Amino acid sequence: MSHKYAIGVDYGTQSGRAVLVDLYNGFEVADHVTPYPHGVIDEKLPTSGQALEHDWALQHPDDYLEVLRRSVPEVLKQSGIDPSDVIGLGIDFTACTMLPVDENGVPLCFKPEWADNPHGWVKLWKHHAAQDEADRLNAIAAERREKFLPRYGGKISSEWMIAKVWQIANEAPDVYDATDLFTEATDWVISQLTGNFVRNSCTAGYKSIWHKQDGYPSKQFFKALDPRLENLTETKLRGDIVALGTKAGELTEAMAKLTGLNAGIAIAVGNVDAHAAVPAVGVVTPGKLVMAMGTSICHMLLGTEEVEVEGMCGVVEDGIIPGYLGYEAGQSAVGDIFEWFVEEAVPAYVKESAEKAGVGVHQWLTERAAAYKPGETGLLALDWWNGNRSVLVDTNLTGVIVGYSLLTKPEEVYRTLLESTAFGTRKIIDAFHSNGVPVDEVYACGGLPQRNHLLMQIYADVTNREIKIADSKQTPAIGAAMFGAVAAGSAKGGYDSVVDAAKAMARVREDTFKPIPENVAIYERLYREYSELHDYFGRGANDVMKRLKALKDEASH
């Protein structure tokens, strides 16, 4: 019997990657990356050269199609397999990455009349220019005691769908009026592959305030925001919302020509990048926290009942694994903090020494940082270089390092920054655990856990939990391929549930990171100090960070 395969396409911030996966054992047969030709558009529009304002981040929808044009044929070519053995395809995406389309599903920025209006383009997940709308939305929801608010840790993010839609209505009412649908990019790409538009339960739940039992917030709520939004969910946010693993449709003839795949293969509904990683490490039951670690961390956990947890990014039925409630929390900067330190804050001699030793600066610092015992640096940091996503949900918080002296070395600071992110994760674990959503095991995937052993040992010691590491470097793409196999079903050589797919295809490394008892004891003491600082600066006792930010804004105008 010939092996069957599925393709997972992982859409990141700078590039998209296609991975061809063997459905028998989950092995990656081939992968290919296509950098987005237009990258992140955050300075000026590629059409007119019009300058974009601060906090804008756009993308070009054709870049997503370019990934299908280039990477899918390339993995077929590399592998040499018969395209008829590929039975399904799934995708995952950064979110909320959204765009306005017309009644034919054409992005407004493709049309000459809207190409020069920034609001006609894709708003990437890290577009933060709708913060005013998010602030007003949260104030109105709190005033009205909307019951959806606690499900999102008490705050809806400026990164999410409704704030971005409202920004368009406020700043470009003509674009708002011309829009037939506001869609997640992940759902738009699936509609291009199948000719069929559906919304997936993951992005609808986490990013668009949709609830499987209650639906969207009421018309009255939307009217209280803005009369123009009263019928938003029935008009511009309309569309069936279906569970992950559902077959969205079949690959069209036109898309078969474009990709080299056979027309008619099963296409799964879209998904979110981090969430797709959960089944790929074999997590399909509660009690296991999955950390998708990279520039930031997304923490995901399954539960059997809905409870309120401070600062969670959301709890969504069928949001990660069908049949369970998916909880999500996050840290808005992790790898980004280490990158900032290496790029902006290390002295020249460190770079020279690393070069002489023939290693990267990160590795040079990590090797030296590993020689210190917990507590030996005398330093402690708060990990808020890009605000705090969980548990405080406050983008206006900034970083702190305490304990500097004239003897402080760069590697000591580097170690302290690693530790600070582990304390941030511990804060999230404690919030879940103390609210009745148990965290018994921890899994990690993404670039960081496989590269930095010191970091993962620190996380094991700080959280006092064993950490298992994904075997694959492409975990979201493997998860997307699993859902593609589920969309195809067992009759075609796939699987009937993602639980079955995970049993066969998920892989974690044999080596794990186990807590070292003497380190755990010292980190307990350091964590108490971290918690004091966390609450002092983060819960209103001292708003110095916000006052400094306000002064900075004043001075720069």
HUBEL-V26714 format. One record per helix or strand of 3 or more residues. SS is the DSSP state (h for helix, s for strand). FROM is the first residue (numbers start at 1). TO is the last residue. Records with the same first field share a line. If there is no record, write none. Layout:
BEGIN
SS: FROM-TO + FROM-TO
END
This chain:
BEGIN
s: 5-11 + 15-22 + 28-35 + 86-93 + 98-101 + 181-184 + 247-250 + 266-268 + 288-293 + 297-303 + 314-317 + 325-331 + 380-382 + 400-402 + 441-445 + 467-470 + 508-513
h: 61-79 + 83-85 + 108-110 + 118-120 + 131-143 + 149-152 + 161-171 + 173-178 + 185-194 + 201-207 + 219-225 + 227-229 + 232-234 + 253-259 + 273-280 + 335-345 + 348-357 + 361-369 + 410-434 + 447-451 + 453-463 + 475-488 + 490-492 + 498-505 + 517-538 + 544-556
END
